[in-house]
């Protein structure tokens, strides 16, 4: 199992195959998924399966789990992926279980993942998008060093767009 980073509070690591249900459980909370793209249970399961394949293929971009160091509780997940099929742009995304909101974990994770993207990928730019209503994530991204740019339209929705260039 590959570990991206470990802090005193949490570890960012590959999911294990037996953690599929743990992964899927985060999408059962309507408050957690309020600002996420709408996907079916089957689509989320396929994303998990694809993440496992990416690990086996040694890809530097992907989706990883955040787990509490104390009790291995599932905090959430984070991802780095190509943005709009541009190898030079890497998108940061994340989702946390509600009980971990407001504890500074998202900000700490975002800084780690930005550093990881800058050192392990050829990205010239790190980007992130949020719904316009997701003020908490917008603050996290700004604290992590991304700059708010003009809003964008993606899949028919206006989104807040954030960017950081090398």
C-alpha positions as CSV (number, residue, x, y, z in Angstrom):
1,X,0.0,0.0,0.0
2,X,1.4,3.4,-1.1
3,X,1.3,6.2,1.4
4,X,1.2,9.7,0.0
5,X,1.7,11.5,3.3
6,X,1.3,11.0,7.0
7,X,0.8,13.7,9.6
8,X,0.3,13.5,13.3
9,X,-3.5,13.5,12.7
10,X,-4.0,11.5,9.5
11,X,-2.6,9.4,6.7
12,X,-3.3,9.9,3.0
13,X,-2.9,6.5,1.3
14,X,-4.2,4.1,-1.4
15,X,-7.5,2.5,-0.6
16,X,-7.4,-1.3,0.1
17,X,-9.7,-3.5,-2.0
18,X,-11.7,-4.4,1.1
19,X,-12.4,-0.7,1.8
20,X,-14.9,-0.4,-1.0
21,X,-17.9,-0.1,1.3
22,X,-16.1,2.4,3.5
23,X,-15.4,4.4,0.4
24,X,-19.0,4.2,-0.9
25,X,-20.4,5.1,2.5
26,X,-19.3,8.8,2.2
27,X,-21.8,9.2,-0.7
28,X,-24.7,8.2,1.4
29,X,-24.7,11.6,3.3
30,X,-26.7,14.2,1.4
31,X,-25.0,17.1,3.2
32,X,-21.6,15.7,2.1
33,X,-22.6,15.2,-1.5
34,X,-24.5,18.5,-1.8
35,X,-21.6,20.1,-3.8
36,X,-20.4,17.0,-5.6
37,X,-21.3,15.9,-9.1
38,X,-24.4,13.6,-9.0
39,X,-23.4,10.0,-9.5
40,X,-25.1,6.7,-9.0
41,X,-24.0,4.0,-6.6
42,X,-22.7,2.0,-9.6
43,X,-20.7,5.0,-10.9
44,X,-19.1,5.5,-7.6
45,X,-18.3,1.8,-7.3
46,X,-16.6,1.9,-10.7
47,X,-14.6,5.0,-9.7
48,X,-13.3,3.0,-6.7
49,X,-12.4,0.0,-8.9
50,X,-10.6,2.3,-11.4
51,X,-8.6,3.8,-8.5
52,X,-7.4,0.3,-7.5
53,X,-6.3,-0.2,-11.1
54,X,-4.5,3.1,-11.1
55,X,-2.5,2.0,-8.1
56,X,-1.6,-1.2,-9.8
57,X,-0.5,0.7,-12.9
58,X,1.7,3.1,-10.7
59,X,-0.1,6.2,-11.8
60,X,0.9,9.5,-10.1
61,X,-2.6,10.9,-10.4
62,X,-5.5,9.3,-8.6
63,X,-7.9,9.1,-5.7
64,X,-6.7,8.3,-2.1
65,X,-8.2,7.8,1.3
66,X,-7.7,10.0,4.4
67,X,-7.7,7.9,7.6
68,X,-7.4,9.0,11.2
69,X,-4.1,8.0,12.7
70,X,-5.6,7.3,16.1
71,X,-8.4,4.8,15.2
72,X,-8.1,4.4,11.4
73,X,-11.5,6.1,11.1
74,X,-12.4,7.0,7.5
75,X,-12.1,10.8,7.2
76,X,-12.7,11.2,3.5
77,X,-10.9,11.1,0.2
78,X,-8.9,13.4,-2.0
79,X,-7.9,13.3,-5.7
80,X,-5.6,14.7,-8.2
81,X,-6.5,14.3,-11.9
82,X,-5.9,15.9,-15.2
83,X,-8.2,18.9,-15.7
84,X,-9.9,19.0,-19.1
85,X,-7.5,16.4,-20.5
86,X,-4.6,19.0,-20.2
87,X,-1.4,17.3,-19.0
88,X,-0.2,20.6,-17.6
89,X,-3.2,21.2,-15.4
90,X,-3.9,19.0,-12.4
91,X,-7.2,19.3,-10.5
92,X,-7.4,18.9,-6.7
93,X,-10.6,17.6,-5.3
94,X,-11.7,16.2,-1.9
95,X,-14.6,15.2,0.2
96,X,-14.7,14.7,4.0
97,X,-17.2,13.0,6.3
98,X,-19.2,15.6,8.2
99,X,-17.8,14.8,11.6
100,X,-14.4,16.0,10.3
101,X,-15.6,19.3,9.0
102,X,-14.2,22.5,10.6
103,X,-11.1,20.8,12.1
104,X,-8.5,22.1,9.6
105,X,-8.1,18.7,8.0
106,X,-9.1,19.8,4.6
107,X,-6.7,22.7,4.6
108,X,-3.8,20.5,5.8
109,X,-4.7,17.9,3.2
110,X,-4.9,20.5,0.4
111,X,-1.4,21.8,1.1
112,X,0.0,18.3,1.1
113,X,-1.7,17.4,-2.1
114,X,-0.6,20.6,-3.9
115,X,3.0,19.9,-2.8
116,X,2.6,16.3,-4.0
117,X,1.2,17.5,-7.4
118,X,4.1,20.0,-7.9
119,X,6.8,17.4,-7.1
120,X,5.4,14.2,-8.6
121,X,3.6,15.4,-11.7
122,X,4.6,17.6,-14.6
123,X,1.8,20.1,-13.8
124,X,2.4,23.7,-14.5
125,X,-0.9,24.6,-12.8
126,X,-3.0,23.3,-10.0
127,X,-6.7,24.0,-10.2
128,X,-9.8,23.4,-8.3
129,X,-13.5,24.1,-8.7
130,X,-16.4,24.4,-6.3
131,X,-20.0,25.2,-6.5
132,X,-20.7,28.9,-5.8
133,X,-22.4,28.0,-2.6
134,X,-19.5,26.0,-1.1
135,X,-17.9,28.9,0.8
136,X,-16.1,26.6,3.2
137,X,-14.1,24.8,0.4
138,X,-13.4,28.1,-1.3
139,X,-11.8,29.3,2.0
140,X,-9.8,26.1,2.2
141,X,-8.5,26.5,-1.3
142,X,-7.5,30.1,-0.8
143,X,-5.7,29.3,2.5
144,X,-3.8,26.5,0.6
145,X,-2.5,29.1,-1.9
146,X,-4.9,28.8,-4.8
147,X,-6.2,32.1,-6.2
148,X,-9.8,32.7,-7.1
149,X,-10.2,33.4,-10.8
150,X,-13.2,34.2,-12.9
151,X,-16.1,31.7,-12.6
152,X,-16.4,29.0,-15.2
153,X,-19.2,27.0,-16.8
154,X,-18.8,23.3,-16.6
155,X,-21.5,20.8,-17.5
156,X,-24.0,23.6,-17.6
157,X,-23.2,24.8,-14.1
158,X,-21.4,28.0,-13.0
159,X,-18.5,27.1,-10.7
160,X,-15.9,29.0,-8.7
161,X,-12.5,28.4,-10.3
162,X,-9.2,28.4,-8.4
163,X,-5.7,28.3,-9.7
164,X,-2.0,28.2,-8.7
165,X,0.8,28.2,-11.3
166,X,4.4,27.1,-10.7
